[in-house]
């Protein structure tokens, strides 16, 4: 963790305008980064010799609309070289049309993760090569992991018809 | 003059070699795959959503059903994340028993992989042998938890109950016999000419690509990356055991086979060490707010009754905060990201499934290969759709 504090200091120095806050809980450091510079910060962390966060362990979304009207995108970075973990977070304030830059150029693995976040939360990743729903079928209405989507949420009755038409067209 | 065009065929979602409900759209030029588009989501049950509506204890059975071939690993990863959130210390006996059962799970998961992988490529005999040993392991699970597959045996702060009498002898019996069985599988496959022809040089992924695409577990160790969560970030007393994480360099189907074969032997050694040094004492942490009191206390003491009701009606309330905990599941790096808002239910329950990310690398592996290699590569990635679709 001590190395992580050094890295956070370095980040603060280099991206002084972009780092909004840092927090330590149970030995895990969370750095909140402005969403405009998240890609720059991540490529810096990946390429810098003293951090080398070459592995994107996880990318996910969190719905905080009910708490403060925002979405969060959370990045879990891991360095296989230094055996070190770091959590980055970006807050998306625009809850009507949430969007953030894609991480695919930095880590190709972000591709499916971002599709899942789009599928579940409706967050658009600008520049994503193939931003389509991944777990729910095309034509699904709503974003299931948002807090305002009910747990017993039903899809429109005619969805079956839509799928059937889709299927017929493809065949 | 010849006129050629690509042919698109649909493999799955109900195909015996896709190991569940995976659908692959293959664009073929003759027998060569030009483009492969996996289509997932057929088994999506919304586990992450469901868990937001359940108390921390009620989430445990849902985690069983992610990677249903390794329920113990899923339980353990989740419970360790909650324990980190709560800052609870677990007793040494519970940790050792967790290690024994997780490694047995790893062996059973790898045995199923071995059986079906060999069957897909055309070697049928291994299937019957591997399932015989898997049966022995499931009998041990049944003895311990009353269940064979979805065992839900781990609890926050410890285990559901202590292991029954005769457990140690049965595990030791298995551990003694297992290396001999491994030699049998080795003899059937490792130097088998047909098996080698089908697997060597197939589905290759290089070290740098493997890291960038996010492979983990045995699949990345076959590409020459020395990284095992049990070694790098030891949890549940894994640092007290002497074992190696095998690494091979070619990154093809055959090397992924070799990694998993060696892992089974190593897991067997971990179990042997753990069973020899199994500590005594309680399996539950001394933490009244988290662990349910034993039944005698509930019936006979006022305090026990109060805590029993408190935990069952109000649930556990971890402090506000967030943790990310990863373990080495049989398929790779399994992560749980929990966000707590101080109530009895998780605010956000995120699962980082290893199979989901490993599947992402699949297209890169098969494009340019022959159509017959698809089943070999799927088998070598060891995917489970319950975990991919959640």
HADDOCK unambig.tbl for C-alpha pairs under 7 A between the chains (distance, minus, plus):
assign (segid A and resid 25 and name CA) (segid B and resid 321 and name CA) 6.81 0.50 0.50
assign (segid A and resid 55 and name CA) (segid B and resid 211 and name CA) 6.13 0.50 0.50
assign (segid A and resid 55 and name CA) (segid B and resid 212 and name CA) 6.50 0.50 0.50
assign (segid A and resid 55 and name CA) (segid B and resid 214 and name CA) 6.54 0.50 0.50
assign (segid A and resid 56 and name CA) (segid B and resid 214 and name CA) 6.68 0.50 0.50
assign (segid A and resid 58 and name CA) (segid B and resid 352 and name CA) 6.34 0.50 0.50
assign (segid A and resid 62 and name CA) (segid B and resid 348 and name CA) 6.75 0.50 0.50
assign (segid A and resid 80 and name CA) (segid B and resid 227 and name CA) 6.83 0.50 0.50
assign (segid A and resid 83 and name CA) (segid B and resid 232 and name CA) 6.50 0.50 0.50
assign (segid A and resid 107 and name CA) (segid B and resid 212 and name CA) 5.48 0.50 0.50
assign (segid A and resid 107 and name CA) (segid B and resid 213 and name CA) 6.80 0.50 0.50
assign (segid A and resid 108 and name CA) (segid B and resid 212 and name CA) 5.97 0.50 0.50
assign (segid A and resid 108 and name CA) (segid B and resid 213 and name CA) 5.34 0.50 0.50
assign (segid A and resid 109 and name CA) (segid B and resid 212 and name CA) 6.39 0.50 0.50
assign (segid A and resid 109 and name CA) (segid B and resid 213 and name CA) 4.35 0.50 0.50
assign (segid A and resid 109 and name CA) (segid B and resid 214 and name CA) 5.48 0.50 0.50
assign (segid A and resid 134 and name CA) (segid B and resid 40 and name CA) 6.67 0.50 0.50
assign (segid A and resid 134 and name CA) (segid B and resid 41 and name CA) 6.60 0.50 0.50
assign (segid A and resid 135 and name CA) (segid B and resid 40 and name CA) 6.14 0.50 0.50
assign (segid A and resid 135 and name CA) (segid B and resid 41 and name CA) 3.99 0.50 0.50
assign (segid A and resid 135 and name CA) (segid B and resid 44 and name CA) 6.40 0.50 0.50
assign (segid A and resid 135 and name CA) (segid B and resid 389 and name CA) 6.34 0.50 0.50
assign (segid A and resid 136 and name CA) (segid B and resid 41 and name CA) 6.01 0.50 0.50
assign (segid A and resid 145 and name CA) (segid B and resid 49 and name CA) 5.93 0.50 0.50
